[in-house]
Amino acid sequence: MLRHAADQGITDVVNTVHYQHPKVETEEISSNRIQSEVQQLQQELDKNDIQIKLHCGAEVFFLPNLIRIKDDPLSTFNHGKYMLIEFQVHQLPDSQKQQLFDLKMAGVTPIIAHPERYKPIQDDINIVAEWLAAGCIIQVDAGSPLGYLGSNSQVASEKIIKNGWCQILGSDSHDNKRRNFCLLEAVELIKSWGEYDVDVLVQKNPKSVIDGTPISVDFEYEQEQNSNFFSRIKDRIGLS
């Protein structure tokens, strides 16, 4: 998989292990274990002259405990400034609004993982803009615009990207078959849609996450001022 990634020009890969997800509840998912595994894999890459640098991270499954887990070094990226969060496919719990608000106020920027794959987003794409207004970052899977993750995800991802609502295009690779690295293919597709600064999605912003530096979010979305919970968040944190 990593040879395939390197062939596409990928230089850095973040190992975003599933965190507090039901599928790993019997596994030991700890910072020490993941760092050890990543270091071993890095040594193999170096031995085989595969020019990729590995980083530790996690994809946090949403539970109403984000503030409690934010100090676990595995739950955020390197500097504790960003947390990658995924939801159940079929529903978004009401508690997510307050949780994301509290996390943002605590100095951790939520990165919403692959929203195009969630049924509520496929039904109402404007939820993505509300997340942005709340100070979140949006990450779209590279396989989604290519149609590898289903037609509904494909349609939703195209809307998100064309609306300018995506800040990160992630590989989200899981195996060397159906879910292998396809970042280059996705980049080429997006470039074919028009003049999109794809480098921001695959280089500049991902580097900011790794380095713990701010990501500038500039998007257009019409909504009544103070019309909902997310507008109040926007006012409080001074987003424009």
Contacts in CASP RR format, 6 or more apart in sequence:
PFRMAT RR
TARGET T0000
AUTHOR 0000-0000-0000
METHOD contacts of the structure
MODEL  1
MLRHAADQGITDVVNTVHYQHPKVETEEISSNRIQSEVQQLQQELDKNDI
QIKLHCGAEVFFLPNLIRIKDDPLSTFNHGKYMLIEFQVHQLPDSQKQQL
FDLKMAGVTPIIAHPERYKPIQDDINIVAEWLAAGCIIQVDAGSPLGYLG
SNSQVASEKIIKNGWCQILGSDSHDNKRRNFCLLEAVELIKSWGEYDVDV
LVQKNPKSVIDGTPISVDFEYEQEQNSNFFSRIKDRIGLS
1 173 0 8 1.000
1 175 0 8 1.000
1 176 0 8 1.000
1 180 0 8 1.000
1 181 0 8 1.000
2 13 0 8 1.000
2 45 0 8 1.000
2 50 0 8 1.000
2 52 0 8 1.000
3 48 0 8 1.000
3 50 0 8 1.000
4 176 0 8 1.000
4 180 0 8 1.000
4 181 0 8 1.000
5 13 0 8 1.000
5 52 0 8 1.000
5 171 0 8 1.000
5 173 0 8 1.000
5 181 0 8 1.000
5 183 0 8 1.000
6 50 0 8 1.000
6 51 0 8 1.000
6 52 0 8 1.000
8 181 0 8 1.000
8 183 0 8 1.000
8 184 0 8 1.000
9 184 0 8 1.000
10 52 0 8 1.000
10 171 0 8 1.000
10 181 0 8 1.000
10 183 0 8 1.000
11 51 0 8 1.000
11 52 0 8 1.000
11 53 0 8 1.000
12 52 0 8 1.000
12 53 0 8 1.000
12 54 0 8 1.000
12 55 0 8 1.000
12 206 0 8 1.000
12 207 0 8 1.000
12 210 0 8 1.000
13 52 0 8 1.000
13 53 0 8 1.000
13 54 0 8 1.000
13 55 0 8 1.000
13 171 0 8 1.000
14 54 0 8 1.000
14 55 0 8 1.000
14 56 0 8 1.000
14 57 0 8 1.000
14 77 0 8 1.000
14 206 0 8 1.000
14 209 0 8 1.000
14 210 0 8 1.000
15 34 0 8 1.000
15 37 0 8 1.000
15 38 0 8 1.000
15 41 0 8 1.000
15 54 0 8 1.000
15 55 0 8 1.000
15 56 0 8 1.000
15 57 0 8 1.000
16 57 0 8 1.000
16 58 0 8 1.000
16 59 0 8 1.000
16 84 0 8 1.000
17 24 0 8 1.000
17 29 0 8 1.000
17 34 0 8 1.000
17 57 0 8 1.000
17 58 0 8 1.000
17 59 0 8 1.000
17 74 0 8 1.000
18 24 0 8 1.000
18 29 0 8 1.000
18 58 0 8 1.000
18 59 0 8 1.000
18 61 0 8 1.000
19 29 0 8 1.000
19 58 0 8 1.000
19 59 0 8 1.000
19 60 0 8 1.000
19 61 0 8 1.000
19 69 0 8 1.000
19 74 0 8 1.000
19 75 0 8 1.000
20 29 0 8 1.000
20 60 0 8 1.000
20 61 0 8 1.000
20 63 0 8 1.000
20 65 0 8 1.000
20 69 0 8 1.000
21 59 0 8 1.000
21 61 0 8 1.000
21 86 0 8 1.000
22 61 0 8 1.000
29 58 0 8 1.000
29 74 0 8 1.000
30 74 0 8 1.000
31 56 0 8 1.000
31 72 0 8 1.000
31 73 0 8 1.000
31 74 0 8 1.000
34 56 0 8 1.000
34 57 0 8 1.000
34 58 0 8 1.000
34 74 0 8 1.000
35 56 0 8 1.000
38 54 0 8 1.000
38 55 0 8 1.000
38 56 0 8 1.000
41 54 0 8 1.000
42 53 0 8 1.000
42 54 0 8 1.000
45 52 0 8 1.000
45 54 0 8 1.000
55 77 0 8 1.000
55 78 0 8 1.000
55 210 0 8 1.000
56 74 0 8 1.000
56 78 0 8 1.000
57 74 0 8 1.000
57 76 0 8 1.000
57 77 0 8 1.000
57 84 0 8 1.000
58 74 0 8 1.000
58 75 0 8 1.000
58 76 0 8 1.000
58 84 0 8 1.000
59 84 0 8 1.000
59 85 0 8 1.000
59 86 0 8 1.000
59 113 0 8 1.000
60 66 0 8 1.000
60 69 0 8 1.000
60 75 0 8 1.000
60 83 0 8 1.000
60 84 0 8 1.000
60 85 0 8 1.000
60 86 0 8 1.000
61 85 0 8 1.000
61 86 0 8 1.000
62 85 0 8 1.000
62 86 0 8 1.000
62 87 0 8 1.000
62 88 0 8 1.000
62 93 0 8 1.000
62 96 0 8 1.000
62 99 0 8 1.000
64 93 0 8 1.000
64 95 0 8 1.000
64 99 0 8 1.000
66 83 0 8 1.000
66 85 0 8 1.000
66 99 0 8 1.000
66 100 0 8 1.000
66 102 0 8 1.000
66 103 0 8 1.000
66 110 0 8 1.000
67 99 0 8 1.000
67 102 0 8 1.000
67 103 0 8 1.000
67 106 0 8 1.000
69 75 0 8 1.000
70 76 0 8 1.000
70 80 0 8 1.000
70 83 0 8 1.000
70 103 0 8 1.000
70 106 0 8 1.000
70 108 0 8 1.000
73 80 0 8 1.000
75 83 0 8 1.000
76 82 0 8 1.000
76 83 0 8 1.000
76 108 0 8 1.000
77 83 0 8 1.000
77 84 0 8 1.000
77 209 0 8 1.000
77 210 0 8 1.000
77 212 0 8 1.000
78 210 0 8 1.000
78 211 0 8 1.000
78 212 0 8 1.000
79 211 0 8 1.000
79 212 0 8 1.000
80 108 0 8 1.000
80 212 0 8 1.000
81 107 0 8 1.000
81 108 0 8 1.000
81 109 0 8 1.000
81 209 0 8 1.000
81 212 0 8 1.000
81 213 0 8 1.000
82 108 0 8 1.000
82 109 0 8 1.000
82 110 0 8 1.000
82 111 0 8 1.000
82 137 0 8 1.000
82 209 0 8 1.000
82 212 0 8 1.000
83 103 0 8 1.000
83 108 0 8 1.000
83 109 0 8 1.000
83 110 0 8 1.000
83 111 0 8 1.000
84 111 0 8 1.000
84 113 0 8 1.000
84 139 0 8 1.000
85 100 0 8 1.000
85 110 0 8 1.000
85 111 0 8 1.000
85 112 0 8 1.000
85 113 0 8 1.000
86 113 0 8 1.000
86 114 0 8 1.000
87 93 0 8 1.000
87 96 0 8 1.000
87 118 0 8 1.000
88 118 0 8 1.000
89 117 0 8 1.000
89 118 0 8 1.000
89 119 0 8 1.000
90 118 0 8 1.000
90 119 0 8 1.000
90 120 0 8 1.000
91 119 0 8 1.000
91 120 0 8 1.000
92 118 0 8 1.000
92 120 0 8 1.000
92 127 0 8 1.000
97 134 0 8 1.000
97 229 0 8 1.000
97 230 0 8 1.000
100 110 0 8 1.000
100 131 0 8 1.000
100 134 0 8 1.000
100 136 0 8 1.000
101 134 0 8 1.000
101 229 0 8 1.000
101 233 0 8 1.000
103 109 0 8 1.000
103 110 0 8 1.000
104 110 0 8 1.000
104 134 0 8 1.000
104 135 0 8 1.000
104 136 0 8 1.000
104 233 0 8 1.000
104 237 0 8 1.000
105 236 0 8 1.000
105 237 0 8 1.000
109 135 0 8 1.000
109 136 0 8 1.000
109 137 0 8 1.000
109 215 0 8 1.000
110 131 0 8 1.000
110 135 0 8 1.000
110 136 0 8 1.000
110 137 0 8 1.000
111 136 0 8 1.000
111 137 0 8 1.000
111 138 0 8 1.000
111 139 0 8 1.000
111 168 0 8 1.000
111 209 0 8 1.000
112 128 0 8 1.000
112 131 0 8 1.000
112 136 0 8 1.000
112 137 0 8 1.000
112 138 0 8 1.000
112 139 0 8 1.000
113 139 0 8 1.000
113 172 0 8 1.000
114 139 0 8 1.000
114 140 0 8 1.000
114 141 0 8 1.000
114 144 0 8 1.000
114 149 0 8 1.000
114 153 0 8 1.000
114 172 0 8 1.000
115 121 0 8 1.000
115 127 0 8 1.000
115 128 0 8 1.000
115 131 0 8 1.000
115 138 0 8 1.000
115 140 0 8 1.000
115 156 0 8 1.000
115 160 0 8 1.000
116 122 0 8 1.000
116 140 0 8 1.000
116 141 0 8 1.000
116 144 0 8 1.000
116 149 0 8 1.000
116 153 0 8 1.000
116 154 0 8 1.000
116 156 0 8 1.000
116 157 0 8 1.000
116 160 0 8 1.000
117 141 0 8 1.000
117 144 0 8 1.000
117 149 0 8 1.000
117 153 0 8 1.000
117 156 0 8 1.000
119 152 0 8 1.000
120 127 0 8 1.000
121 127 0 8 1.000
121 128 0 8 1.000
121 156 0 8 1.000
122 152 0 8 1.000
122 153 0 8 1.000
122 155 0 8 1.000
122 156 0 8 1.000
125 156 0 8 1.000
125 159 0 8 1.000
125 160 0 8 1.000
125 163 0 8 1.000
126 221 0 8 1.000
128 138 0 8 1.000
128 160 0 8 1.000
128 163 0 8 1.000
128 165 0 8 1.000
129 163 0 8 1.000
129 165 0 8 1.000
129 219 0 8 1.000
129 221 0 8 1.000
129 223 0 8 1.000
130 223 0 8 1.000
130 228 0 8 1.000
130 230 0 8 1.000
131 138 0 8 1.000
131 230 0 8 1.000
132 138 0 8 1.000
132 165 0 8 1.000
132 217 0 8 1.000
132 219 0 8 1.000
132 221 0 8 1.000
133 221 0 8 1.000
133 223 0 8 1.000
133 230 0 8 1.000
133 231 0 8 1.000
133 233 0 8 1.000
133 234 0 8 1.000
133 239 0 8 1.000
134 230 0 8 1.000
134 233 0 8 1.000
134 234 0 8 1.000
135 217 0 8 1.000
135 233 0 8 1.000
135 234 0 8 1.000
135 237 0 8 1.000
135 239 0 8 1.000
137 167 0 8 1.000
137 168 0 8 1.000
137 205 0 8 1.000
137 209 0 8 1.000
137 215 0 8 1.000
137 217 0 8 1.000
138 160 0 8 1.000
138 165 0 8 1.000
138 166 0 8 1.000
138 167 0 8 1.000
138 168 0 8 1.000
139 166 0 8 1.000
139 167 0 8 1.000
139 168 0 8 1.000
139 169 0 8 1.000
139 170 0 8 1.000
140 157 0 8 1.000
140 160 0 8 1.000
140 161 0 8 1.000
140 166 0 8 1.000
140 168 0 8 1.000
140 169 0 8 1.000
140 170 0 8 1.000
141 149 0 8 1.000
141 153 0 8 1.000
141 157 0 8 1.000
141 169 0 8 1.000
141 170 0 8 1.000
141 171 0 8 1.000
141 172 0 8 1.000
142 169 0 8 1.000
142 170 0 8 1.000
142 171 0 8 1.000
142 172 0 8 1.000
142 181 0 8 1.000
142 182 0 8 1.000
142 183 0 8 1.000
142 185 0 8 1.000
142 186 0 8 1.000
142 187 0 8 1.000
143 149 0 8 1.000
143 172 0 8 1.000
143 182 0 8 1.000
143 186 0 8 1.000
144 150 0 8 1.000
144 153 0 8 1.000
144 154 0 8 1.000
144 156 0 8 1.000
144 157 0 8 1.000
145 154 0 8 1.000
145 157 0 8 1.000
145 158 0 8 1.000
145 161 0 8 1.000
145 186 0 8 1.000
145 189 0 8 1.000
145 190 0 8 1.000
146 154 0 8 1.000
146 182 0 8 1.000
146 185 0 8 1.000
146 186 0 8 1.000
146 189 0 8 1.000
147 153 0 8 1.000
147 154 0 8 1.000
148 178 0 8 1.000
148 179 0 8 1.000
148 182 0 8 1.000
157 166 0 8 1.000
158 193 0 8 1.000
160 166 0 8 1.000
161 190 0 8 1.000
161 193 0 8 1.000
161 196 0 8 1.000
162 193 0 8 1.000
163 219 0 8 1.000
163 220 0 8 1.000
164 219 0 8 1.000
164 220 0 8 1.000
165 219 0 8 1.000
166 201 0 8 1.000
167 200 0 8 1.000
167 201 0 8 1.000
167 205 0 8 1.000
167 215 0 8 1.000
167 217 0 8 1.000
168 201 0 8 1.000
168 202 0 8 1.000
168 205 0 8 1.000
168 206 0 8 1.000
168 209 0 8 1.000
169 183 0 8 1.000
169 186 0 8 1.000
169 187 0 8 1.000
169 190 0 8 1.000
169 198 0 8 1.000
169 201 0 8 1.000
169 202 0 8 1.000
170 183 0 8 1.000
170 202 0 8 1.000
170 206 0 8 1.000
171 181 0 8 1.000
171 182 0 8 1.000
171 183 0 8 1.000
172 179 0 8 1.000
173 179 0 8 1.000
173 180 0 8 1.000
173 181 0 8 1.000
173 182 0 8 1.000
183 202 0 8 1.000
187 198 0 8 1.000
187 202 0 8 1.000
190 196 0 8 1.000
190 198 0 8 1.000
190 201 0 8 1.000
191 198 0 8 1.000
205 215 0 8 1.000
208 214 0 8 1.000
208 215 0 8 1.000
209 215 0 8 1.000
217 239 0 8 1.000
223 231 0 8 1.000
224 231 0 8 1.000
225 231 0 8 1.000
226 232 0 8 1.000
226 235 0 8 1.000
END
